[in-house]
Structure formats: structure tokens, C-alpha cells
Amino acid sequence: MKILLTILLVFILVDVLIVGYVLYRRFRRKVSQKTIEKIRIHWKEIIRGEDPRQAILEADKLLDMALEAVGYRGNLGNKLKAAPGLFSDLNGLWAAHKIRNNIAHQLNYQVDEASYRKTMLSFKKAFRDLKIF
């Protein structure tokens, strides 16, 4: 009786693992190689720019595009809420997005050098987490 129960449990465990693996493979989201190249090229253009405010706005748009490419919908805030497990520094990414919002919605909002660097690093980490960089 114990042997049959052990065999049954092993079969159930193997089935669960197989189903889990199949679901993982089916629903795993990846950015296409074409989109990766487009993002890398645009990132280089962004960091060569002169205006830190514009760079932050563009980096935010680029992240939005990358998440759209893997199937997330809505604005970037909604996409970040739907994909919290994708990012190693979600709090930093939210802070970067908040700075973007301040730039977009507050007249004459200024970004100091330290904030600019920290914000751009957060975006770069997000692209690394998505395996783009």
C-alpha cells in the first residue's frame, strides 16, 4: 500500500512539474530581436542628447514600448503594476517614472545631475532585467 501511494505521489509530482514547465514556456514573454535592436539604437541616441529632461522622457517612452512589445497594455504605470516580478528594482523604476511625470506635468521642473543619473540608471536596470542590455 505504501509503495502504491509513493508511486502515485511521484506521478502527480511529475505531472505538476511538466504542466508547470509547459505553462512557463507558453506564457514566457520575450522582446523580439528586432525590437531589442530598435531599443538599443534609440537608447544610444538618448544618452548622447544634451537635455536631461528630454532624455528622461524618452527613456520612459522606450520602456513603455518594450513592455508593450511583450504584451502588457495600458499606460506605463499600469504595465509596471502588472509586471512587478520582472524588475530587480521596482521602487527605483517607480521613482524614475515619477520624475518623468514631474517633467511632463510641472512647468519648468528641473532635474539636477544626481537625479538625472539615478533616474537613467533605473531605466537602464529595467532594460537589463528585460534582457535588452
N, C-alpha and C positions, 0 to 999 in steps of 0.2 A: 504494500500500500504506500509506504514512504517513497519507494522508487518511482511509482507511477505519479505521485504528487510532485516529486522533484523534476521528473521529465516534463510534466505538464507546465510547471513554472518556468522551466528553461525555454520551452517552446513559446510561451507567452512573452517572455522577456525578449527573445529573438524577434518575434513578430513586432513588438513595440519598437525595437531598435530599427528594424527595416522600415516600418511605416514612418518613423521619425526622420530617418535619412532621406526617404523619398520626398516627404513634405519639405524638408530643408532644401533639397536640390531644386524642387519645383518652384518654391517661393523665394529663393535667394535672389536678391536684386543686385544687378551689376550695371555699371555705366558702360555704354558701348565704347569701343576703341576710338571711333570717330568723335564722339562727344568728349572723351578724355583728351584727345589732341586739341580740339577746339578750346577746351577749358585751359589747358596748359599754355597755349599761344596767347589767349586773352589775359591770363594771369601775368605773363611776362610784360605785356603792354601796360597792365595796371600798375605794376610796381615800378615801371620806368617813368610813370607820369609825375608831373610836378605838383599837383594839387592833392593833398592828403584826404580832403573831404570827398573829392571825386573818386579817389581810389577805394575808399571805404564803401561808397555807394555801389561802385562797380563790382567789388568783391562780394557784396551781399547778393547782388543780382546773379552773379556767377554761381554762387552756392544754391540759390533758388533754382537755377536752370539745371544743375547737377541732380538735385533731389527730384525735380520734375522728370528728368530722364530715367530715373529708376522707378517711377510710378507714384510718387507722392503728389497729392493735389492740394490746391488752396494756396494761401499766401505763405511766406516763409515761416511765420510764426506757427501756423497750423502744421506745416511739414515738420518742424522741429518737435512739436508736441507728439506727432505720430511716429517719430523715429528716434526716441531718446537713446536707445541702445546702440545706435550707430556711432555715437561720438564719445571720445575719451574725455573731453572737457566741455560738457554741455553747458555748464554755468558760464564759462568763458565765451562760448558761442552766443549765448543769450545776451551777455553784456555787449558783445560786438554788434549784434543786431540792434540792441537798444541805442548804441551810439549812432548807427545808421539811421534809425528813426529820428533821433535828435537832429541830425544833419538835415534830413528830409523835411522835418516839420517845424523846426525852430529857425526863425530868421537870424542870420549871422552867427549860427552856432560854430564855435571854434574848437578845433581839436589840437591839443598840444602834442609834441613829438612822442612823449611816453605813451599817451593814449593811442596815438596812431599806430605805433609799433606793436603794442599789446593787442589791439584790435585786429591788425593784419595777421599777427601770429595765430590768433584764434581761428581766423578764416583758413589759414594755411594748414593748421592742425585738422580742421574739418575735412579739407581735401585729402589729407593723408589718410584719415580714417576711412574715407570713401575709396581709398586706393587709387587716387588720381595722381598724387605726387609721390 
